């Protein structure tokens, strides 16, 4: 990201001219679970500690690790920090600490990426921070207006994140109750029956890699799902590929359609999704098992919700083979046993849980929009492209 031309009424200075830069002297092992003060390590998670390494306003970022260039914290108070965490503090009179936090967190990752030929950064050198330029309104009240606008946007994002987390917990509780008969919906009673997945599904199968059979990947065509598409939060089509019609016909055994339940059987074993009504059809690779519920006494949506429980993820992971690349067999998937109430109760349970999923998805769409709005605000307000008068 190129820093734009400086607008009228703004200034530009190196960070070393507007703030002091230091690192902590603690290690991760120094954390205390119920410590009195925040402890900033190389993670977005803030730990606790009983020591005070600094008291005042500061901005912190990870000096190395997986969060390099992506983890930022603002604080004003007593705290301590890791020996590989950088702290910027003692901001000059013309620069607000909160404004610095927003500017630095928005531009720093692109700066360090521009300074390396690799696709990721192993560590941050002090001069990467010290020699970075920061652009800011000379009028401190304009900085305050920018901070207020971005803080409001942060509040909207944080509020939605909390609401989604709450809804997920509520759904988790509902799953634990409804899918185990701990709580029955009104009007339902009677014993549940245990059945294997193989007994309620058409032949459970898996796919293959088309290139093995001489087919090339296509820019368009039939959707091809890799194991990454079966994500921890649902179906992720951004990880999909395309194959030609001939490849799809040859690999017809692994065709998938709307309503199919997919389970990962290698790597991150036990992840599960159900293909939505609008999916249509596609194909899968050998790392995914396809479950197509066909029994007249079973509901596919109910099966999906059962398999989504953490206990089935743990079960599948308890029977994996292979240390370097964990995997389970199709037979083990077919032999997995689930409890089934009457078909009518299955429909009712699935409807309740699916309604909860729909509500969460709506909130997630609002969250994505709120994040996009904040991103646009930062791009405009931190460059002077849009001025707040």
N, C-alpha and C positions, 0 to 999 in steps of 0.2 A: 504494500500500500504506500503510494508516494504522498509525502506531506505536501499539501497544496501551497500556492502562493499566499503569503501572509496578507490578511485583509486589513483594511484601515482600522486603526484603533487597537490593533493587536501587536504583540511582541513575540519574539522567538529566542529561546535560550537553551543552552545545553543543560541537562539535568544536574550536572555537577555544579552549575552556577546557581541552582535554585533549591537544592536539597543536599543533605549529607547522606552517605551510603555506608552501611556497615553490615556485618553478618553476626549471627548469634554464636553461642558457645556451648549449646546443649545438644544432646543426642536423643533420638527417639525413645531410647530406654529410660530417659529421665522423666517421662510423663507419669502423672499420678491420676488414676481414674476419677477421683473426686477432688482434684486439686482446686485451689482457690482462684487461680488465674488462667486466662487463655494461654495455650501453648501452640505456636504456629510451627508446623512441620511441613514437609514437602508434599502436602495433600490439601484438598479442598476442605477436608474434615479438620476442625480445630480441636486439638486435644486439651488436656488440663495439666497444670503443674503448680507447685507451691512456691516457686522462686519467681523473682521479678527481674527481668533482663532489661526492661525499658518501661518508662512511665511517660506517656504523652501521645501525640498524634503521629501515626506512621502508616506507610503503605508497604506491604510485604509481598514477595514473590519467590517461588521455588528456584533454587540455584541449579538443581539437576533433578533427574528422575523423570518419570512419565509425564509429570505435569509441567515440565519446563515451558515457560512462555504462555501457560494457560491458567495458572493458579495465581490469584491476586486476593489480598485482604486489606481492608481499611479498618483501623482501630484508633480510638483515642482513650487511653487509660493505661492501666498496669498490665503487663504481659511478659512472656518470655518467648524465645524463638530458637530454632534449630541452627546448627553451625553452617548448614548449606542453604539457609534462607536469607535473602537480602532484605534489608530494611532501609527505606528512604524516609528521612525525618528532618526536623528542623527546617521546614520550608521557608523560603525567603518571604519577605513582607508582601510582595506583589503576587504570590501564587497561593491559592487555597489548597489545603491538603486534600479535600474531597474532589476538587477539580482535577488535581494531579492524579488522583486514583483513577478517575474515569478516563482521562487522556492516556495515561500509561497503560492501563489494562486493555485499551482498545488498539493501541498502535504497537505495543512492544513485541507481540508474537511475530508480526510481519517484519519487524526490524531484524530480529535474530534469524528468521528464515532467510532473509536477504543476505545475511552474513555467512551462510553455510551452503555448501553444494549438496548436502544430504537432505533427505526428506524429513528428518527429525533432528532435534538438537539434544546433545548429550548433557551439556552444561552451559551455564551462563558465566561469562567473564565480567568482571566489574566494569571494564570499559564499554561493554555492550550497553550498560545502563548509563554510565557517566557521560558518554559521548553521544547519547541520543538527544535529539532536539525536542523540546516541548513548546507548543504554540498556545498562547493564551490571551484573553482580552486584558488590556491594561487596566480597565475599569473593574475593580474587584466586585462591584455589584452585578456586573454582567456575568462574571464567573459564578456568583451565587445563584443567579437565575438559571444558568445552565445546569448547575448541580441540583437545584430544586426540581427542574423538569425531569432530569434523569433519575432522581430519587423517586419521584412519583411513578415513573415507568418501572423502576425496580420493585416498588410496592405492589403494583398490579401483577407482575410476574411472580413475586414471592407469594402473594395471596393465592394465586391459581395453583402454584406448586403445593402449598399447604392443603388446599381443598382436594386436589387430586390424591395426595398421600392419604388424607382422611377417607376419601371414597374407596381407595384401594384396601384400606384396613377393614372398612365396613364389609366390602365384598369378600375379603378373606374370611371374615367371621361367618358370613352367610354360607360360604362354601363349606366350611368346617361343620356347620350345623346341618345344612340341607343335604349334603352329599354323603353324610354318615348316618342319617336318620336320627341324629341327636335332637333335631327339631323337625316336626312334620308340618307341612302346609295344611291349612284348614280343609277338612273333608277327606283326608287320606289316612289310611291305617293299613295293617297287614304286614306280613313278613317280606323281606327283600330276598332276592335270589342272586347267587354268585355265578357269573359266567365268564368264560375266557374271551378275550378279544377275537380270537380266531373263530369262535362259535357265532358271533354276531356280525361278522364282517365278511365281505367278499374276500377272495384270496389276498392276504396282506403281502405286498410286494415292495420292491425298491427299484430305483432307476440305474442309470449308467451314464458315463461320460461320452457324449457324441463323438468327440475327437478320436476316441479309441477305435471307432468304426469308420474313420476317414471323413467325417463331416466337420466343416468349419463353423465357427461362430458367425452369426449374422447380425446385421444392424437392425433388422426387423424380422418378424416372423412369429413363430410359436414361442410363447414365454417358457423359459427354462429356469427352474428354481434350484439354487444351490443351498447347502445346509445353512449358510449365513442368512438366507431369506426367512428361516424359521428362527426369529429373534426372540430375545427374552421378553419383549413387550408386544409380540405378535408378528404378523406377516410383514416383512420388509422387502418390498419389491425393488428398492434401490440397489439391492445386491443381485438382481436377476440378470439373466442373459437371454439370447434369442437363438433358436435353431430353425432350420428350414423344414418344410412340410414333409419331405422325404425322410429326414432324420426322425421326425415325430412319428411317422407311420411305422418305421422300422423298430422304434422303441415304444410300440403301443402298449406293451406290458406295464410300463411305468407312467402311463397317462394319468393326469390328475384333473379333477373337475370340481366345480362348486360343491361345497358340502363335505368334501373329503377331509379327513383329519390326518395331519402330517406330524411325524415324530422323528427327531434326529436320532440316528443310531450309531454315529461315530463322533469323536471329538467332544463337543458339549452335548452329551447324551441326555435325552429326555425332554428336550424342548418341544413344545407342541403348539400347533396352530390349526384352525379350521378355515378352509377356503371360503370366502364370502360368496353370496349369491351372484354378485357382479363379476366374479373372477372369470367365469367361462371355463376354459380348459388350458392345459399346459403340460409340462413334463418335469421330471425330477431327476436328480443324480443319485448315485449309489449310497449317499450318506443320509438319505431320508427314507423312512418307511411310510407307505400309503395305507391308511385304514379307511375303507369305504363301508360304513355300516349298512347292512342289507337286511338284517333280521326285521320281520314285521313287529317284533316285540321290543325293539330297541330304537332309541332316538340318537341320531348322530351328534346333535348339539349337547345332549346330556353326556355322551361318551367323552366329548372334548373337554367339558368342564371337569369331569372326573380325572382325566389324565393331566389336567392343568394343576392339580393339587401337588404340593411339594412332596408329599409322601411317595408319589409315583416317580418323581424325579430322583428321589433318594433310592427308591427300589431299583430303578434301572441302573443307576450308578453303582449300586452294591453288587450287581451281577456282571459288570463289564469285564472284558478280557483285554489284555494288552496294556502295557505300562506307558509306552511312548505315545500310542494313539488308541485311547479307550474306544471300545465298540461293543455293541450287543448284536445278537443275531435276529433274523426275522422270526425264527422259532420262539425266541424268548419274548418277542413282542406278542406273537400269537397266543402264547401261554399265560400272559398277564391276566389276572383275574380282577373283575370289577363287580361291585354290588349293583343290582338293578331292582328298583321298585316296579310297580305296574307302569305300562306305557303312558297312561294318563298322568301319573305323578312325575314321570320323567319329563314329559312335555311342560308341566307346570314348573318344575325346578329349573329346567333350561330357560324358560321364559323369564323367570325372576333374575337369574344370573346374567342373561344376555341383556336385559334392560339395564342392569348395573354397568355392564361393559359399554353399552351405548352411551350412557351418561358420562362415563370416564373418557370415552373417545371424543365426545363433544367438548369436554373441558380441555383435553389435550390439544384439540384444534384451536381453541381460544388461546391456550398458552403459546402455541407456535406463532399465532398471529401477534400476540403481545410481545414476544421476543423479537419478531421481525420489525415491529414498530419501534422498539427500543434501539435495535441495530441501526435503523434509518435515522433516528433522532441523534444517536452518537455520531454517525457519519456527517450529519449536517451541522450539529451544534458545536462539535469539537474542532471543526475546520473553519468556522465562521461563514459557511455557505448560507446558513440561516441564522439571523441574529434575533435575540430576544430583547425587545425594547421595553 
